[in-house]
């Protein structure tokens, strides 16, 4: 099942009836973080990145309203340089919404004791409300959120 969600992000034009909007698509197909990047790109979109509290709140409201209550890959990672950044743009994460105790870079035998390098929204299995972000092993298979900027007429 795929859910479509539109909301107004920021006005960029002087014309009163054209604005820039974000379109989000929630995919319930569980894939690893790398495959989520590829799947979004193949759909003409990008793995979602969150740059403000307003974006966080709007998307959180949508997820809760529509019963999406698991973890979802976002575009955040620290692969390569050890600092969290948005893989789709290469920009450093400025706004963050980490869950309590996160990021913890947990090292387990399942991630070969290399830690957690990719960002997901919520916890995929044991927290019922996706109210913040968690770092996870990039090879875990979970659902994901894609986004695309569009011009909307109001």
C-alpha positions as CSV (number, residue, x, y, z in Angstrom):
1,X,0.0,0.0,0.0
2,X,1.3,3.5,-0.9
3,X,0.0,6.7,0.7
4,X,0.2,10.0,-1.0
5,X,0.5,13.2,1.1
6,X,0.8,16.8,0.0
7,X,1.4,19.8,2.1
8,X,2.6,23.3,1.6
9,X,6.3,23.7,2.3
10,X,7.4,27.2,1.4
11,X,6.3,29.9,-1.0
12,X,8.9,30.7,-3.6
13,X,7.0,32.7,-6.2
14,X,5.6,36.2,-6.3
15,X,2.5,34.9,-8.0
16,X,-0.2,34.4,-5.4
17,X,-1.4,31.1,-6.8
18,X,1.8,29.1,-7.3
19,X,3.7,27.6,-4.4
20,X,6.3,24.9,-3.9
21,X,4.9,21.8,-2.2
22,X,6.3,18.5,-1.0
23,X,4.7,15.2,-2.1
24,X,5.4,12.3,0.2
25,X,5.0,8.6,-0.6
26,X,5.0,6.0,2.1
27,X,6.1,2.6,0.9
28,X,5.3,-0.4,3.2
29,X,7.8,-2.6,1.3
30,X,10.5,-3.5,3.8
31,X,14.0,-2.9,2.2
32,X,17.4,-1.9,3.5
33,X,18.4,1.8,3.5
34,X,20.4,1.5,0.3
35,X,17.6,-0.1,-1.6
36,X,15.2,2.6,-0.3
37,X,17.4,5.2,-1.8
38,X,17.4,3.4,-5.2
39,X,13.6,2.7,-5.1
40,X,12.8,6.4,-4.4
41,X,15.2,7.5,-7.2
42,X,13.6,5.0,-9.6
43,X,10.2,6.5,-8.8
44,X,11.5,10.0,-9.7
45,X,11.7,11.0,-6.0
46,X,14.3,11.1,-3.2
47,X,14.4,9.4,0.2
48,X,12.7,11.9,2.6
49,X,14.7,14.4,4.5
50,X,13.3,16.6,7.3
51,X,14.7,20.2,7.6
52,X,12.4,21.9,10.1
53,X,10.1,21.3,13.0
54,X,7.1,22.2,10.7
55,X,8.0,19.5,8.3
56,X,8.4,17.0,11.2
57,X,5.1,17.9,12.7
58,X,3.2,17.8,9.4
59,X,4.6,14.4,8.4
60,X,4.1,13.1,12.0
61,X,0.5,14.1,11.9
62,X,0.0,12.4,8.6
63,X,1.6,9.2,9.7
64,X,-0.5,9.1,12.9
65,X,-3.7,10.0,11.2
66,X,-3.3,7.2,8.6
67,X,-2.2,4.5,11.0
68,X,1.5,4.4,10.0
69,X,3.1,3.4,13.3
70,X,6.4,1.6,12.5
71,X,9.8,2.8,11.5
72,X,10.5,4.3,8.1
73,X,13.8,5.1,6.4
74,X,14.8,8.7,6.0
75,X,17.7,10.0,3.9
76,X,20.0,10.6,6.9
77,X,23.3,8.7,7.2
78,X,26.7,9.0,8.6
79,X,28.3,6.6,6.1
80,X,31.6,7.8,5.0
81,X,32.5,10.7,7.3
82,X,31.0,9.7,10.7
83,X,28.8,12.9,10.8
84,X,25.1,12.7,10.1
85,X,24.1,14.3,6.7
86,X,21.3,14.0,4.2
87,X,22.5,11.5,1.5
88,X,20.2,12.9,-1.1
89,X,21.7,16.4,-0.9
90,X,25.0,15.9,0.9
91,X,24.1,18.6,3.4
92,X,24.8,18.3,7.1
93,X,21.7,17.7,9.3
94,X,20.9,21.0,11.0
95,X,17.4,20.2,12.3
96,X,17.1,16.9,14.2
97,X,14.4,15.1,16.1
98,X,16.2,12.2,17.9
99,X,14.2,10.0,20.2
100,X,15.5,9.8,23.8
101,X,18.8,8.1,23.9
102,X,19.4,8.3,20.2
103,X,21.6,8.3,18.2
104,X,23.3,5.6,20.2
105,X,25.4,3.9,17.4
106,X,24.6,0.5,19.0
107,X,27.0,-2.3,18.2
108,X,25.6,-5.8,17.9
109,X,26.6,-9.0,16.3
110,X,23.8,-8.4,13.7
111,X,25.6,-5.3,12.5
112,X,29.1,-6.9,12.8
113,X,29.8,-4.5,15.8
114,X,30.1,-1.6,13.3
115,X,27.3,0.4,14.8
116,X,24.2,2.2,13.3
117,X,24.8,4.6,10.5
118,X,21.4,5.3,8.9
119,X,18.4,7.3,10.1
120,X,14.8,6.0,10.4
121,X,11.7,7.7,11.6
122,X,10.5,5.9,14.8
123,X,11.3,2.4,15.8
124,X,10.2,-0.4,13.4
125,X,9.1,-2.9,16.0
126,X,8.8,-1.9,19.6
127,X,7.6,1.6,19.9
128,X,4.0,2.3,18.7
129,X,4.4,5.9,17.8
130,X,6.9,7.3,15.3
131,X,7.5,10.5,17.2
132,X,11.2,11.0,16.5
133,X,14.3,9.6,14.8
134,X,16.5,6.6,15.5
135,X,19.9,5.5,14.1
136,X,19.8,1.9,12.8
137,X,21.9,-0.6,10.9
138,X,21.6,0.3,7.2
139,X,20.9,-3.3,6.3
140,X,17.7,-3.7,8.3
141,X,14.7,-4.1,6.1
142,X,12.0,-1.6,7.0
143,X,9.5,0.6,5.1
144,X,10.5,4.0,3.8
145,X,9.3,7.5,2.9
146,X,10.0,9.1,-0.5
147,X,9.5,12.8,-1.3
148,X,9.4,15.1,-4.3
149,X,9.0,18.8,-4.6
150,X,6.3,20.0,-6.9
151,X,4.7,23.3,-7.9
152,X,1.1,23.5,-6.6
153,X,-1.6,25.8,-7.6
154,X,-3.8,27.2,-4.8
